[in-house]
Amino acid sequence: MNFHSFNPMFHFISIRRKRHIPITTKYSTPRSLFLLFLFQQNPSSLRSFSNISTNNPTKTQATPSSFTLSYLINSCGISPHSALSASQKMELKSAQNPDSVLKFFRNHGFTKTQVTNLIAKCPRLLLADPNKTLMPKFQYFHGLGIPSATLAKILSWDYSIWNRSLQNQIIPSINFIKACVRTNERVICCIQHSTHILRYDLQKVMEPNITMLRDQGVPESRIVRLITIQPRVLMQPAERLNEIVAMVKEMGFNPSTGNFILAIQVVSRMSRLKWEQKVAVYRSLGWSEDEFLSAFKVQPICMTTSEKKIKRVMNFFVKEMDWKPSDLSRHPGILMSSLEKRIIPRCSVLQILMSKGLIKKDSIIRTALVLSNRAFLERFIIKYQEIIPKIITVYRGKMGFEGLDAMSEDAGPALKL
């Protein structure tokens, strides 16, 4: 007898290759693959295998029912391997309640993809009572003014909300946030930025940090904005936030300014090791400690730029534009611009205009780089297009720095600050 004809595991693997079914998951044990093979060949055979397995005293893992597996795959659209995993944690007795759950989601603005992803992450939702468990939470959030489409996106992304108590967890959290930010619009914005606020006792976690910022002299309006758009900053341990505040103040930030809050946000997102590595990158590229501190005070977000991008932008300006590293330290916002989409096209245009004597040597590069696309076009492209027709080609990136010499016998001096 041919080996292929009686070895079900080999046969399943052959089927997987033909159908491109992924096999490398944490549930891809020989037993799991064999069960999935049985179901794919004959769903009813899994029931027989289940009956045999229940008589095995050495069984350590629940055997999924063929109905549960079939429902998850065919009705919910879950992949076979995900369905196998889910069916080992729960069992559906009939389609009545699961059908009502799926109908609830469909009727309340959830897309097919959102429902599939939600059930894949939290299959036990199929056992919930739509009227007693799902509807009250949905109605509460909808009552805050969250549009159905937005609410569906939130509730399908963070499935843990469905497992939280409405009365004991969700409502107290929302009430706390609303008391701080005062409007439902800000509450909604806060939820959209971080659903984590619904997982904690905010009076214990967030209130001490809010009090500390007030004591430091941070204006109430800035605290409200922080709660609204970056609530997770205030959900870290009080000891950690105190250290960050002390560090930011030591660097010279004034608690009454907007950059003080921005600096706190940036530092909160980085470990001490990551911070030191990023500082080391700037120093390796020619910034002194004073220049780094000056740049960070001007634009704290420059520390969120990747090390790779920092090096690429710095190298471009030093090698191609003949800048000094200190020039960039005075305008650190440039480091956040796209090299391919903004910096190179605009600098190419400015370089040509300088070579033709159409703009002065002391043109402010920072201004040119922060202008809107429309403003840049009007000021530096449309204005000079009749004189230099090819300037639009340069701006669109079809002629790089290597092609600029062809447009002028004298490329002119490098662009300076």
C-alpha positions as CSV (number, residue, x, y, z in Angstrom):
1,M,0.0,0.0,0.0
2,N,1.2,3.5,-0.9
3,F,2.2,5.5,2.2
4,H,0.2,8.5,0.9
5,S,-3.0,6.4,0.9
6,F,-3.2,5.6,4.5
7,N,-1.3,8.4,6.3
8,P,-3.9,11.1,7.1
9,M,-1.3,13.5,8.4
10,F,0.6,13.4,5.1
11,H,-2.6,13.7,3.2
12,F,-3.6,16.8,5.2
13,I,-0.2,18.5,4.6
14,S,-0.7,17.8,0.9
15,I,-4.1,19.4,1.0
16,R,-2.7,22.4,3.0
17,R,-0.1,23.0,0.2
18,K,-2.8,23.0,-2.5
19,R,-5.1,25.3,-0.6
20,H,-2.4,27.4,0.9
21,I,-3.6,26.9,4.5
22,P,-1.0,28.1,7.0
23,I,0.4,25.4,9.2
24,T,2.8,27.3,11.4
25,T,0.7,28.4,14.4
26,K,1.0,27.5,18.0
27,Y,-2.0,25.2,17.7
28,S,-0.4,23.2,14.9
29,T,0.3,20.1,17.0
30,P,0.0,16.7,15.3
31,R,-3.3,16.2,17.2
32,S,-4.7,19.5,16.1
33,L,-3.8,18.9,12.5
34,F,-5.3,15.5,12.6
35,L,-8.6,16.9,14.0
36,L,-8.7,19.6,11.3
37,F,-8.0,16.9,8.7
38,L,-10.9,14.9,9.9
39,F,-13.2,17.9,9.8
40,Q,-12.1,18.9,6.3
41,Q,-12.7,15.4,5.0
42,N,-15.9,14.7,6.8
43,P,-17.3,17.0,9.6
44,S,-19.3,14.1,11.1
45,S,-16.2,12.1,11.7
46,L,-15.0,14.5,14.3
47,R,-18.0,13.7,16.5
48,S,-17.0,10.0,16.4
49,F,-13.4,10.9,17.3
50,S,-14.7,13.1,20.1
51,N,-16.6,10.2,21.6
52,I,-13.6,7.9,21.5
53,S,-11.4,10.6,23.0
54,T,-13.7,11.2,26.0
55,N,-13.0,7.6,27.1
56,N,-9.3,8.2,27.1
57,P,-8.2,8.9,30.7
58,T,-4.9,10.5,29.5
59,K,-6.7,13.2,27.5
60,T,-5.3,16.7,28.5
61,Q,-7.0,18.9,26.0
62,A,-10.7,19.4,25.2
63,T,-11.9,17.9,21.8
64,P,-13.9,20.4,19.7
65,S,-17.3,19.5,18.6
66,S,-17.9,19.3,14.8
67,F,-20.8,21.8,15.2
68,T,-18.7,24.4,17.0
69,L,-15.9,24.1,14.5
70,S,-18.3,24.2,11.6
71,Y,-20.1,27.2,12.9
72,L,-17.0,29.2,13.6
73,I,-15.7,28.6,10.1
74,N,-18.8,28.8,8.0
75,S,-21.0,31.3,9.9
76,C,-18.3,33.5,11.5
77,G,-15.7,33.4,8.7
78,I,-12.9,32.4,11.0
79,S,-9.8,30.6,9.6
80,P,-9.7,26.8,10.3
81,H,-6.8,27.0,12.7
82,S,-8.3,29.9,14.6
83,A,-11.6,28.1,14.7
84,L,-9.9,25.0,16.1
85,S,-8.2,27.0,18.8
86,A,-11.5,28.7,19.8
87,S,-13.5,25.5,19.7
88,Q,-11.2,23.9,22.3
89,K,-12.1,26.6,24.8
90,M,-15.9,26.7,24.3
91,E,-18.7,24.6,22.9
92,L,-21.8,25.7,21.0
93,K,-24.9,23.6,21.7
94,S,-27.0,25.1,18.9
95,A,-27.0,28.0,16.4
96,Q,-29.8,29.9,18.1
97,N,-27.8,32.2,20.5
98,P,-24.8,32.6,18.3
99,D,-27.1,33.6,15.4
100,S,-28.7,36.2,17.6
101,V,-25.2,37.6,18.6
102,L,-24.1,37.8,14.9
103,K,-27.4,39.5,14.0
104,F,-26.9,42.0,16.8
105,F,-23.5,43.0,15.5
106,R,-24.7,43.2,11.9
107,N,-27.7,45.4,12.9
108,H,-25.4,47.8,14.9
109,G,-23.0,48.8,12.2
110,F,-20.3,46.1,12.5
111,T,-18.8,45.1,9.2
112,K,-18.3,41.4,8.3
113,T,-14.6,41.8,8.8
114,Q,-15.0,43.4,12.2
115,V,-17.3,40.6,13.3
116,T,-15.0,37.9,12.1
117,N,-12.0,39.6,13.9
118,L,-14.0,40.2,17.1
119,I,-15.2,36.6,17.3
120,A,-11.8,35.2,16.5
121,K,-10.3,37.2,19.4
122,C,-13.2,36.6,21.8
123,P,-15.3,33.5,20.7
124,R,-17.1,33.3,24.0
125,L,-19.1,36.4,22.9
126,L,-21.2,33.9,20.9
127,L,-22.5,32.7,24.3
128,A,-23.5,36.1,25.5
129,D,-27.1,37.3,25.8
130,P,-27.5,40.1,23.2
131,N,-30.2,41.9,25.1
132,K,-28.8,41.6,28.6
133,T,-25.1,41.8,28.0
134,L,-24.3,43.4,24.6
135,M,-27.1,45.9,24.1
136,P,-26.7,47.9,27.4
137,K,-23.0,48.5,26.7
138,F,-23.6,49.5,23.1
139,Q,-26.5,51.8,24.1
140,Y,-24.4,53.5,26.8
141,F,-21.5,54.3,24.5
142,H,-23.9,55.3,21.7
143,G,-25.6,57.6,24.2
144,L,-22.3,59.5,24.7
145,G,-22.5,60.5,21.1
146,I,-20.2,58.0,19.4
147,P,-21.3,57.3,15.9
148,S,-22.2,53.7,15.2
149,A,-19.4,53.2,12.7
150,T,-16.8,54.6,15.1
151,L,-18.2,52.6,18.0
152,A,-18.1,49.4,15.9
153,K,-14.4,50.1,15.2
154,I,-13.6,50.7,18.8
155,L,-15.5,47.7,20.2
156,S,-14.1,45.3,17.6
157,W,-10.6,46.5,18.1
158,D,-10.5,46.2,21.9
159,Y,-12.7,43.2,22.7
160,S,-11.9,43.4,26.4
161,I,-14.5,46.1,26.7
162,W,-17.2,43.5,26.3
163,N,-15.8,41.7,29.3
164,R,-15.8,44.7,31.6
165,S,-18.7,45.4,34.0
166,L,-20.8,48.3,32.7
167,Q,-21.8,49.5,36.2
168,N,-18.7,48.7,38.2
169,Q,-15.9,49.6,35.6
170,I,-17.0,51.3,32.4
171,I,-19.4,54.0,33.8
172,P,-17.1,55.0,36.7
173,S,-14.2,55.4,34.3
174,I,-16.2,57.5,31.9
175,N,-17.6,59.6,34.8
176,F,-14.1,60.3,36.1
177,I,-12.9,61.4,32.6
178,K,-15.9,63.6,32.0
179,A,-15.4,65.3,35.4
180,C,-11.9,66.2,34.2
181,V,-12.5,67.2,30.6
182,R,-16.1,68.4,31.0
183,T,-17.6,67.5,27.5
184,N,-18.7,64.3,25.8
185,E,-16.7,65.2,22.8
186,R,-13.5,65.2,24.8
187,V,-14.5,62.0,26.5
188,I,-15.0,60.3,23.1
189,C,-11.7,61.6,21.9
190,C,-10.0,60.2,25.0
191,I,-11.6,56.8,24.4
192,Q,-10.5,56.8,20.8
193,H,-6.9,57.6,21.7
194,S,-6.8,54.9,24.4
195,T,-9.5,52.4,25.4
196,H,-7.2,51.4,28.3
197,I,-8.9,54.0,30.4
198,L,-11.8,51.5,30.7
199,R,-9.6,48.9,32.3
200,Y,-8.4,50.8,35.4
201,D,-9.7,52.5,38.6
202,L,-8.8,55.9,37.4
203,Q,-9.1,57.6,40.8
204,K,-6.3,55.4,42.0
205,V,-4.2,55.5,38.8
206,M,-4.8,58.8,37.1
207,E,-5.9,61.2,39.8
208,P,-2.5,61.3,41.7
209,N,-0.7,62.2,38.5
210,I,-3.2,64.9,37.6
211,T,-2.8,66.4,41.1
212,M,1.0,66.3,40.8
213,L,0.9,68.2,37.5
214,R,-1.3,70.9,39.0
215,D,1.1,71.2,41.9
216,Q,3.9,71.7,39.4
217,G,2.1,74.7,37.9
218,V,0.8,73.1,34.7
219,P,-2.3,75.0,33.5
220,E,-5.6,73.2,33.7
221,S,-6.2,73.6,30.0
222,R,-3.0,71.7,29.2
223,I,-3.9,69.0,31.6
224,V,-7.3,68.6,30.0
225,R,-5.7,68.4,26.6
226,L,-3.3,65.7,27.9
227,I,-6.2,63.7,29.2
228,T,-8.0,64.0,26.0
229,I,-5.3,63.1,23.5
230,Q,-2.7,61.2,25.6
231,P,-4.4,59.7,28.6
232,R,-1.9,56.8,28.9
233,V,0.7,59.3,30.0
234,L,-1.3,59.8,33.1
235,M,-1.9,56.1,33.7
236,Q,1.7,55.2,34.4
237,P,2.9,54.7,38.0
238,A,3.1,58.0,39.9
239,E,6.8,57.4,40.7
240,R,7.7,57.1,37.0
241,L,5.8,60.2,36.0
242,N,7.5,62.1,38.9
243,E,10.9,61.1,37.6
244,I,10.0,62.2,34.1
245,V,8.7,65.6,35.3
246,A,11.9,66.2,37.3
247,M,14.0,65.3,34.2
248,V,12.1,67.6,31.9
249,K,12.3,70.5,34.4
250,E,16.0,69.9,34.8
251,M,16.4,70.3,31.0
252,G,14.9,73.8,31.3
253,F,11.3,73.3,30.4
254,N,8.7,75.7,32.0
255,P,5.6,73.8,33.3
256,S,3.4,76.6,32.1
257,T,4.3,76.0,28.5
258,G,2.9,73.6,25.9
259,N,6.3,72.1,25.2
260,F,6.6,71.0,28.8
261,I,3.6,68.6,28.3
262,L,4.9,67.6,24.9
263,A,8.3,66.8,26.4
264,I,6.6,64.6,29.0
265,Q,4.7,62.7,26.3
266,V,7.9,62.1,24.4
267,V,10.0,60.9,27.4
268,S,7.1,58.7,28.6
269,R,7.2,56.7,25.3
270,M,10.9,55.8,25.7
271,S,12.8,53.7,28.1
272,R,15.9,55.2,29.7
273,L,18.1,52.9,27.5
274,K,16.3,54.0,24.3
275,W,16.6,57.7,25.3
276,E,20.4,57.3,25.8
277,Q,20.8,55.5,22.5
278,K,18.9,58.3,20.7
279,V,21.1,61.0,22.3
280,A,24.2,59.0,21.4
281,V,23.1,59.1,17.7
282,Y,22.8,62.9,17.7
283,R,26.1,63.2,19.3
284,S,27.7,60.8,16.9
285,L,26.4,63.1,14.0
286,G,28.1,66.2,15.4
287,W,25.7,67.7,18.0
288,S,27.1,68.9,21.3
289,E,25.2,68.3,24.5
290,D,24.0,72.0,24.5
291,E,22.9,71.7,20.9
292,F,20.9,68.5,21.6
293,L,19.2,70.2,24.6
294,S,18.5,73.3,22.5
295,A,17.0,71.2,19.8
296,F,14.9,69.1,22.2
297,K,13.5,72.3,23.8
298,V,12.6,73.7,20.4
299,Q,11.0,70.5,19.1
300,P,10.6,67.6,21.6
301,I,9.1,65.3,18.9
302,C,12.5,65.2,17.2
303,M,13.4,62.4,19.7
304,T,10.6,60.2,18.2
305,T,12.3,60.2,14.8
306,S,14.0,56.8,14.1
307,E,17.7,56.5,14.2
308,K,17.9,55.5,10.6
309,K,15.9,58.6,9.5
310,I,18.0,60.9,11.7
311,K,21.2,59.7,10.0
312,R,19.7,59.9,6.5
313,V,18.4,63.5,6.9
314,M,21.5,64.7,8.6
315,N,23.8,63.1,6.0
316,F,21.7,64.7,3.2
317,F,22.1,68.2,4.6
318,V,25.7,67.9,5.5
319,K,26.9,66.2,2.3
320,E,24.5,67.6,-0.3
321,M,23.6,71.0,1.1
322,D,26.9,71.8,2.8
323,W,25.3,72.5,6.2
324,K,26.9,72.1,9.5
325,P,25.3,69.7,12.1
326,S,24.7,72.8,14.3
327,D,22.4,74.3,11.6
328,L,20.0,71.4,12.0
329,S,20.1,71.7,15.8
330,R,18.5,75.2,15.4
331,H,15.7,73.8,13.2
332,P,15.1,70.2,14.5
333,G,11.6,70.1,13.0
334,I,13.2,69.4,9.6
335,L,14.2,66.0,10.9
336,M,10.6,64.9,11.0
337,S,10.0,65.8,7.3
338,S,10.0,63.1,4.6
339,L,13.3,63.0,2.8
340,E,11.9,61.7,-0.4
341,K,8.5,63.5,-0.5
342,R,9.4,66.9,0.9
343,I,13.1,67.6,1.7
344,I,14.8,66.5,-1.6
345,P,12.2,67.9,-4.0
346,R,12.0,71.3,-2.3
347,C,15.8,71.6,-1.8
348,S,16.3,70.7,-5.4
349,V,14.0,73.6,-6.4
350,L,15.7,76.0,-4.1
351,Q,19.1,75.0,-5.3
352,I,18.2,75.7,-8.9
353,L,16.6,79.1,-8.0
354,M,19.7,80.0,-6.2
355,S,22.0,79.0,-9.0
356,K,20.0,81.3,-11.3
357,G,20.1,84.1,-8.8
358,L,16.4,84.2,-8.5
359,I,16.4,83.8,-4.7
360,K,18.9,85.2,-2.3
361,K,21.5,83.2,-0.6
362,D,20.0,83.8,2.8
363,S,16.6,82.3,1.9
364,I,15.2,80.6,5.0
365,I,15.1,76.9,4.3
366,R,13.0,76.2,7.4
367,T,10.2,78.3,6.0
368,A,10.4,76.6,2.6
369,L,10.2,73.2,4.2
370,V,7.2,73.9,6.5
371,L,5.1,75.6,3.9
372,S,2.0,73.7,2.7
373,N,2.3,72.1,-0.7
374,R,0.0,74.7,-2.2
375,A,2.0,77.6,-0.7
376,F,5.3,76.1,-1.8
377,L,4.0,75.7,-5.4
378,E,2.8,79.3,-5.6
379,R,5.9,80.8,-4.1
380,F,8.7,78.7,-5.7
381,I,7.3,76.8,-8.7
382,I,4.5,78.7,-10.4
383,K,6.2,82.0,-9.9
384,Y,9.3,80.8,-11.8
385,Q,7.9,78.2,-14.2
386,E,8.1,80.4,-17.3
387,I,11.7,81.2,-16.6
388,I,12.7,77.6,-15.7
389,P,10.2,75.2,-17.4
390,K,12.0,72.2,-16.0
391,I,11.5,73.3,-12.4
392,I,8.3,71.3,-12.1
393,T,10.1,68.2,-13.3
394,V,12.7,68.6,-10.6
395,Y,10.0,69.2,-8.0
396,R,8.2,66.0,-9.0
397,G,11.4,64.1,-8.3
398,K,12.2,63.1,-11.9
399,M,15.5,64.9,-11.8
400,G,17.6,64.4,-8.7
401,F,20.7,66.3,-7.5
402,E,22.9,64.5,-9.9
403,G,20.9,66.1,-12.8
404,L,21.0,69.7,-11.5
405,D,24.3,70.6,-13.2
406,A,22.8,70.1,-16.6
407,M,20.4,72.9,-15.9
408,S,23.1,75.5,-15.3
409,E,26.7,76.0,-16.1
410,D,27.2,77.1,-12.6
411,A,25.3,75.1,-10.0
412,G,25.8,78.0,-7.6
413,P,26.6,78.1,-3.9
414,A,25.0,75.6,-1.5
415,L,21.9,76.7,0.2
416,K,22.6,78.2,3.6
417,L,20.5,79.2,6.5
